[in-house]
Amino acid sequence: MTEFEKGTILYVEDNPDNRNLIRRVLNAEGYAVVEASQATQAIDRLEHEKVDLILMDINMPDMDGYTLTAKIKRMEKFSKIPILAVTANVMRGDREKSLEAGCDGYIQKPIDIDTLAQQIERFITRRTNA
């Protein structure tokens, strides 16, 4: 039994404090976390790591998460990886905009660290059982 046997999560987030918190929470739950602070770095990580799920910040300075999600979903080799939008955008229509961009789910900030692992597990389990 390895330390991170549940899977590998790519967390695309420009805020280092958020990345640190989520990495610590998910590592404690048995997930490996690969981090990217911008879109180009996220694509590079996908090219070099086996990723089971992507947590996608929507508000990033170089390319927003909607655009990056759509780009990843158009890449055949990555199109089946579940992407969960992680955002403080909670106005009417923001969830729908995330789903229209290709996200498979939506997590509001501030993130509830007590339920994050269960939310992720549903999507990873669904992918492995498909």
Secondary structure, DSSP 8 states (H G I E B T S, - for coil): --TT-SEEEEEE-S-HHHHHHHHHHHHHTTEEEEEESSHHHHHHHHHHS--SEEEEES--SSS-HHHHHHHHHHSTTTTTS-EEEEES--STTHHHHHHHHT-SEEEESS--TTTHHHHHHHHHHHHHH-
